[in-house]
């Protein structure tokens, strides 16, 4: 391993730390974090390619899979979006948390595969955004090239890499090369 690749593993750990300690609504943590191993990255890339080839609207997963493969580390940050904040704010689109939980049970019965199963608590989604932003900030501070990817996060959920309660996740692949591998991205034909 080069010094840069070793450093990326350290940065990935610091990103996990930043995501964990990011502020959470009501101080309740529903964030799920994982720094992927090389084997898990390969598994993720293969599944992203398979999904992108099989689903026309998601062909960009092929491009993103190539980016994940070109990176040297990858951090997943997700949330247990079916947990409720318990404040009946209505931001989820339901009258309150009880109605939200009924909708969750109804949607669990559906067997359709979408990138993210919903509904999700809006407070938990805000917590996720803050955690992802905190992690990406750490990558930027340490000059690690990175990109936030919905595609890889959704496939990580499908693979069970973040446990059974995670409903929304993002991947942040990292690279340390002379040219940012996440910048000039080629769209699949």
Secondary structure, 3 states (H helix, E strand, C coil): CCHHHHHHHHHHHHHHHHHHHCCCHHHCCCEEEEECCHHHHHHHHHHHHHHHHHCHHHCHHHHHHHHHHHCCEEEEEEECCCCCCCCCCCCCCCCCHHHHHHHHHHHHCCCCCCCCCCCCCHHHHHHHHHHHHHHHHHHHHCCCEEEEEHHHHHHHHHHCCCCCCCCEEEEEEEECCCCCCCCCCCCCC
